[in-house]
Amino acid sequence: MIEKIAKTILIAVIFALILSACSEAELPPSVDIIRPVKFFDLVEVSESAARTYSGSVEADTQANISFRVSGTLLNLPVEVGDRVEKGKLLAQLDSRDLTIGVREAEAQLSNARATLRNADSNYDRIRELYENDNTSKSELDSVRAAAESAKAQLRVAQQAVSNSRLQLSYSKVYAPASCEVSDKFVKVNENIAPGQSVLKLNCGTCADVRVSVPETVIGRIGRGDRVSVQVDAFPNQQFEAAVDEVAVAMDAESSAFPVVVKLKDGCDLVRAGMAAEVNFRFNAEASSKRLIVPGIALGEDRHGRYVFVLEPAEEGLWRAKRRAVEVDTEVQNGFNILSGLSAGERIVTAGVRRISDDMLVKLYENGNP
């Protein structure tokens, strides 16, 4: 037993001596890794005098056709795609109940006229008797009131006839202008409620295109400005158009300003629902010098957006300095920079997320992207 304990102590002592010798041995020096990066030299460029925004084609005027009265749909003589001229019959309800209503009102009107004639005749007779002192003043007042009441009842009956005839006219709907039928919502023999959509019409001579424009550009767009439109269905054609509507308030859903342009040609080709792009051409004087940074050069974390600016260090090496930047809007080649950078500075493009502040880097040959 004593021999086992002594052997264990001896092994522990030898192991401790070995560890001590290893710690005293000289370790190889650490080697810094110099990462290669691509770079971009900042220059001021003229902001493009043109902008293109995507949107969709809409009819010049869209109308949902409905009845003002209820009834059973008797006739629907149009189909989707039909071209209808102003005044053409579009739909008709079964009008028998409404016709009966007109006849009842006309009968009440005839009765009111007869009642008035009788009241007027009675008033003339009693007035003559009163003038000859053959009747009392109270009886004269009574027949006068009856005659005035009969006149009022006649006016009510006349208004009832007008209203019933108007209700009968509501059993038919006509095209409000020269339009195309774009959709049908009901079928013959269906019961139709007042205000229920029956047909959808696209009216007007030429279509519109609606796009959403950011707040940085909306101030440079005005009614009447000439623009060009390219429709996806006709990729090799450009259609001339003009700005027709410019919103004064931002749309809550898109966080942009709706702008409507009206086509000047291609009216027979372009149809509602097609995808389109509108190209706005601004005056050259409105363009400004800006710093454009490639999107790949921008980093972002909880502190905001940043870039790495390259400063000369040792021979052949550069030091990457993190710098916060303020970004305006995205453009075709990158982002507009409002503050944080100056023309002539050199920034890192590729490898932003693999380097840290104050790190030494080297540049790729032909490092400009």
C-alpha positions as CSV (number, residue, x, y, z in Angstrom):
1,M,0.0,0.0,0.0
2,I,2.8,2.4,0.9
3,E,4.6,1.6,-2.3
4,K,1.5,2.5,-4.4
5,I,1.2,5.9,-2.7
6,A,4.9,6.6,-3.2
7,K,4.5,5.7,-6.9
8,T,1.5,8.0,-7.3
9,I,3.4,11.0,-5.8
10,L,6.4,10.3,-8.0
11,I,4.2,10.4,-11.2
12,A,2.6,13.7,-10.1
13,V,6.0,15.3,-9.5
14,I,7.3,14.2,-12.9
15,F,4.1,15.5,-14.6
16,A,4.5,18.9,-12.8
17,L,8.1,19.2,-14.0
18,I,7.1,18.5,-17.6
19,L,4.4,21.2,-17.5
20,S,6.8,23.7,-16.0
21,A,9.3,23.0,-18.8
22,C,6.7,23.5,-21.4
23,S,5.6,26.9,-20.0
24,E,9.1,28.1,-20.0
25,A,9.6,27.2,-23.7
26,E,9.4,30.1,-26.1
27,L,6.0,30.1,-28.1
28,P,5.9,31.1,-31.7
29,P,4.7,34.7,-32.3
30,S,1.1,35.3,-33.4
31,V,0.6,36.3,-37.1
32,D,-1.9,39.1,-38.0
33,I,-4.2,38.2,-40.9
34,I,-4.4,41.0,-43.5
35,R,-7.7,40.7,-45.3
36,P,-8.0,41.8,-48.9
37,V,-10.9,44.1,-49.7
38,K,-12.4,45.7,-52.8
39,F,-12.8,49.5,-52.8
40,F,-14.6,52.4,-54.4
41,D,-13.4,56.0,-54.9
42,L,-16.2,58.5,-54.2
43,V,-16.9,61.1,-56.8
44,E,-19.7,63.6,-57.1
45,V,-22.1,62.6,-59.9
46,S,-25.1,64.4,-61.4
47,E,-28.3,63.0,-60.2
48,S,-30.2,61.4,-63.1
49,A,-32.7,63.7,-64.8
50,A,-35.0,60.7,-65.4
51,R,-36.9,58.4,-63.1
52,T,-38.9,55.3,-63.9
53,Y,-41.7,53.9,-61.7
54,S,-43.9,50.8,-62.1
55,G,-47.6,50.9,-62.0
56,S,-50.8,49.5,-63.7
57,V,-53.1,50.6,-66.4
58,E,-56.6,51.8,-65.4
59,A,-59.6,52.8,-67.4
60,D,-60.1,56.6,-67.8
61,T,-63.4,56.2,-66.0
62,Q,-64.7,53.1,-64.3
63,A,-68.4,52.7,-63.4
64,N,-70.3,50.0,-61.5
65,I,-73.8,49.9,-62.9
66,S,-76.7,49.2,-60.5
67,F,-80.4,49.6,-60.2
68,R,-82.1,52.1,-57.9
69,V,-85.0,49.7,-57.3
70,S,-85.3,46.0,-56.4
71,G,-86.7,43.4,-58.7
72,T,-86.0,40.3,-60.8
73,L,-83.5,40.7,-63.6
74,L,-85.4,40.3,-66.9
75,N,-82.9,41.2,-69.5
76,L,-79.1,41.6,-69.7
77,P,-78.4,42.1,-73.4
78,V,-74.6,42.7,-73.2
79,E,-71.5,40.5,-72.8
80,V,-68.1,41.2,-71.3
81,G,-65.9,42.9,-74.0
82,D,-68.9,44.6,-75.8
83,R,-68.5,48.2,-76.8
84,V,-71.7,50.1,-75.9
85,E,-72.6,53.5,-77.0
86,K,-74.2,56.2,-74.8
87,G,-77.9,55.5,-74.2
88,K,-77.8,51.8,-75.0
89,L,-79.9,49.5,-72.8
90,L,-77.7,47.6,-70.5
91,A,-80.1,45.8,-68.2
92,Q,-83.8,45.6,-67.4
93,L,-85.9,44.4,-64.4
94,D,-89.3,42.8,-64.4
95,S,-91.4,46.0,-64.1
96,R,-94.9,44.5,-63.6
97,D,-95.1,45.5,-60.0
98,L,-93.9,49.0,-60.7
99,T,-96.4,49.3,-63.6
100,I,-99.2,48.4,-61.3
101,G,-97.9,51.1,-58.9
102,V,-98.1,53.7,-61.6
103,R,-101.7,52.7,-62.5
104,E,-102.8,52.9,-58.8
105,A,-101.2,56.3,-58.5
106,E,-103.0,57.5,-61.7
107,A,-106.3,56.2,-60.3
108,Q,-105.8,58.1,-57.1
109,L,-105.0,61.2,-59.1
110,S,-108.3,60.8,-61.1
111,N,-110.2,60.5,-57.8
112,A,-108.4,63.6,-56.4
113,R,-109.4,65.6,-59.4
114,A,-113.1,64.5,-59.1
115,T,-113.0,65.4,-55.4
116,L,-111.6,68.8,-56.2
117,R,-114.3,69.5,-58.8
118,N,-117.0,68.6,-56.4
119,A,-115.4,70.7,-53.6
120,D,-115.1,73.7,-55.9
121,S,-118.7,73.4,-57.1
122,N,-120.0,73.1,-53.5
123,Y,-117.9,76.1,-52.5
124,D,-119.3,78.2,-55.4
125,R,-122.8,77.3,-54.4
126,I,-122.4,78.1,-50.7
127,R,-120.7,81.3,-51.4
128,E,-123.6,82.5,-53.6
129,L,-126.0,81.6,-50.9
130,Y,-123.9,83.4,-48.3
131,E,-123.8,86.5,-50.5
132,N,-127.6,86.5,-50.6
133,D,-127.8,86.0,-46.8
134,N,-129.2,82.5,-47.2
135,T,-126.4,80.6,-45.3
136,S,-124.1,81.1,-42.3
137,K,-120.5,82.2,-42.3
138,S,-119.5,79.0,-40.6
139,E,-120.9,76.9,-43.4
140,L,-119.0,79.0,-45.9
141,D,-115.8,78.5,-44.0
142,S,-116.4,74.8,-43.9
143,V,-116.8,74.3,-47.7
144,R,-113.8,76.7,-48.3
145,A,-111.6,74.4,-46.1
146,A,-112.9,71.4,-48.0
147,A,-112.0,72.9,-51.3
148,E,-108.5,73.8,-50.1
149,S,-108.0,70.3,-48.7
150,A,-109.1,68.8,-52.1
151,K,-106.5,71.0,-53.9
152,A,-103.8,69.7,-51.5
153,Q,-104.9,66.1,-52.1
154,L,-104.6,66.7,-55.8
155,R,-101.0,67.9,-55.5
156,V,-100.2,64.8,-53.4
157,A,-101.7,62.6,-56.0
158,Q,-99.8,64.3,-58.8
159,Q,-96.6,63.9,-56.9
160,A,-97.4,60.2,-56.3
161,V,-97.9,59.6,-60.0
162,S,-94.5,61.4,-60.8
163,N,-92.7,59.3,-58.2
164,S,-94.2,56.0,-59.4
165,R,-93.4,56.8,-63.0
166,L,-89.8,57.6,-61.9
167,Q,-89.6,54.3,-60.0
168,L,-90.7,52.5,-63.2
169,S,-88.0,54.3,-65.2
170,Y,-85.4,52.9,-62.7
171,S,-86.2,49.4,-63.9
172,K,-84.0,50.0,-66.9
173,V,-80.3,51.2,-66.9
174,Y,-78.6,52.7,-69.9
175,A,-74.9,53.3,-70.8
176,P,-73.8,56.7,-69.4
177,A,-71.2,57.1,-72.2
178,S,-69.3,55.2,-74.8
179,C,-67.9,52.4,-72.8
180,E,-66.7,48.8,-72.7
181,V,-68.2,46.1,-70.5
182,S,-65.4,44.8,-68.3
183,D,-67.3,42.5,-66.0
184,K,-70.8,41.1,-65.2
185,F,-71.9,40.3,-61.7
186,V,-75.4,38.9,-62.1
187,K,-77.4,36.6,-64.3
188,V,-81.0,36.8,-65.7
189,N,-83.8,35.8,-63.3
190,E,-81.7,36.8,-60.2
191,N,-83.3,39.0,-57.6
192,I,-81.5,42.3,-57.6
193,A,-81.4,44.7,-54.6
194,P,-81.1,48.5,-54.9
195,G,-77.4,49.5,-55.3
196,Q,-76.2,46.0,-56.1
197,S,-73.6,46.0,-58.9
198,V,-74.8,44.5,-62.1
199,L,-72.1,45.5,-64.6
200,K,-68.7,47.1,-64.6
201,L,-67.9,49.6,-67.4
202,N,-64.6,51.0,-68.6
203,C,-65.3,54.4,-70.2
204,G,-63.2,57.0,-71.9
205,T,-61.2,57.3,-75.1
206,C,-57.8,56.4,-73.6
207,A,-56.5,54.6,-70.5
208,D,-54.6,56.0,-67.5
209,V,-51.5,54.7,-65.8
210,R,-51.3,55.0,-62.0
211,V,-47.9,54.9,-60.3
212,S,-46.5,55.7,-56.8
213,V,-43.8,58.4,-56.5
214,P,-41.5,59.0,-53.5
215,E,-41.6,62.3,-51.6
216,T,-38.1,63.2,-52.9
217,V,-39.4,63.4,-56.4
218,I,-43.0,64.5,-56.2
219,G,-42.2,68.2,-56.0
220,R,-40.6,68.0,-59.5
221,I,-43.8,66.6,-61.1
222,G,-46.6,68.8,-62.4
223,R,-49.8,68.4,-64.3
224,G,-49.3,68.4,-68.0
225,D,-45.7,67.2,-67.9
226,R,-44.9,64.9,-70.8
227,V,-43.8,61.4,-70.0
228,S,-43.3,58.1,-71.8
229,V,-45.0,54.8,-70.9
230,Q,-43.8,51.3,-71.6
231,V,-46.3,48.5,-71.2
232,D,-45.1,45.0,-70.5
233,A,-47.4,43.5,-73.1
234,F,-45.7,45.6,-75.8
235,P,-42.0,45.7,-74.8
236,N,-40.7,47.3,-78.0
237,Q,-43.1,50.2,-77.9
238,Q,-43.0,53.6,-76.1
239,F,-46.3,55.4,-75.6
240,E,-46.5,59.1,-75.2
241,A,-48.5,60.4,-72.2
242,A,-49.0,63.4,-69.9
243,V,-49.4,63.8,-66.2
244,D,-53.1,64.2,-65.4
245,E,-53.3,64.0,-61.6
246,V,-50.7,64.7,-58.9
247,A,-51.6,63.7,-55.3
248,V,-51.2,66.3,-52.5
249,A,-51.2,63.7,-49.8
250,M,-49.2,60.5,-49.2
251,D,-51.0,57.2,-49.6
252,A,-50.9,55.4,-46.3
253,E,-50.4,51.9,-47.7
254,S,-47.5,52.6,-50.1
255,S,-46.0,55.6,-48.2
256,A,-45.7,57.4,-51.6
257,F,-47.7,59.9,-53.6
258,P,-50.1,58.6,-56.3
259,V,-49.6,60.1,-59.8
260,V,-51.9,59.4,-62.7
261,V,-50.7,59.9,-66.3
262,K,-53.0,59.8,-69.4
263,L,-52.0,58.0,-72.6
264,K,-51.9,60.0,-75.8
265,D,-51.4,57.1,-78.2
266,G,-51.8,53.3,-78.1
267,C,-55.4,53.7,-76.9
268,D,-56.6,50.8,-79.0
269,L,-53.8,48.5,-77.7
270,V,-53.4,49.3,-74.0
271,R,-56.1,47.9,-71.7
272,A,-56.9,48.2,-68.0
273,G,-55.0,45.8,-65.8
274,M,-51.8,45.7,-67.8
275,A,-48.5,46.3,-66.0
276,A,-46.6,49.4,-67.1
277,E,-43.7,51.7,-66.4
278,V,-43.7,55.5,-66.5
279,N,-40.5,57.3,-67.3
280,F,-40.4,60.9,-66.0
281,R,-37.9,63.3,-67.6
282,F,-36.9,66.2,-65.4
283,N,-35.2,69.4,-66.4
284,A,-31.4,69.2,-66.3
285,E,-31.3,72.3,-64.2
286,A,-33.2,70.4,-61.5
287,S,-30.4,67.8,-61.3
288,S,-27.9,68.1,-58.5
289,K,-24.5,66.7,-57.6
290,R,-24.6,63.9,-55.2
291,L,-22.5,61.1,-53.7
292,I,-23.7,57.7,-54.8
293,V,-22.5,54.7,-52.7
294,P,-22.9,51.1,-53.9
295,G,-25.4,49.2,-51.8
296,I,-22.8,46.5,-51.1
297,A,-20.6,49.1,-49.3
298,L,-23.3,49.9,-46.7
299,G,-23.5,48.0,-43.4
300,E,-26.2,48.4,-40.8
301,D,-26.6,47.4,-37.1
302,R,-28.5,48.8,-34.1
303,H,-26.5,52.0,-34.3
304,G,-27.5,52.7,-37.8
305,R,-25.9,52.6,-41.3
306,Y,-22.1,52.8,-41.8
307,V,-19.3,52.4,-44.2
308,F,-15.6,51.6,-43.8
309,V,-13.3,54.5,-45.0
310,L,-9.8,53.5,-46.1
311,E,-6.9,55.5,-44.8
312,P,-3.2,54.9,-45.8
313,A,-1.2,53.0,-43.2
314,E,2.0,51.1,-43.6
315,E,3.5,50.6,-47.1
316,G,1.0,48.8,-49.2
317,L,-1.6,48.6,-46.4
318,W,-4.7,50.6,-45.5
319,R,-6.6,51.0,-42.2
320,A,-10.4,50.6,-42.3
321,K,-12.2,53.2,-40.2
322,R,-15.8,52.8,-39.5
323,R,-17.9,55.9,-40.2
324,A,-21.7,56.5,-39.7
325,V,-23.5,57.8,-42.7
326,E,-27.0,59.3,-43.4
327,V,-28.7,57.8,-46.4
328,D,-31.3,59.5,-48.5
329,T,-33.0,57.4,-51.2
330,E,-32.1,54.3,-53.3
331,V,-31.2,55.0,-56.9
332,Q,-30.2,52.8,-59.8
333,N,-26.5,52.5,-58.9
334,G,-26.7,52.5,-55.1
335,F,-27.8,55.0,-52.4
336,N,-27.7,58.8,-52.2
337,I,-25.5,59.9,-49.2
338,L,-26.7,63.0,-47.3
339,S,-23.8,63.2,-44.8
340,G,-20.8,61.4,-43.4
341,L,-18.7,61.2,-46.6
342,S,-16.9,63.5,-49.0
343,A,-15.8,63.2,-52.6
344,G,-12.3,61.8,-53.0
345,E,-12.5,59.4,-50.1
346,R,-12.0,55.7,-50.6
347,I,-14.4,53.1,-49.1
348,V,-14.6,49.4,-48.8
349,T,-17.2,47.6,-51.0
350,A,-16.7,43.9,-50.7
351,G,-16.0,42.4,-47.3
352,V,-17.7,45.0,-45.1
353,R,-19.0,42.3,-42.7
354,R,-15.7,40.6,-42.3
355,I,-13.7,43.5,-41.1
356,S,-13.8,45.7,-38.0
357,D,-13.0,49.2,-37.0
358,D,-9.3,50.1,-37.3
359,M,-8.3,46.9,-39.0
360,L,-5.4,46.7,-41.4
361,V,-6.4,45.6,-44.9
362,K,-4.9,45.3,-48.3
363,L,-6.5,46.2,-51.7
364,Y,-7.4,43.9,-54.5
365,E,-5.8,44.8,-57.8
366,N,-8.3,46.8,-59.9
367,G,-10.4,47.0,-56.8
368,N,-13.1,49.4,-58.1
369,P,-16.3,47.4,-58.6
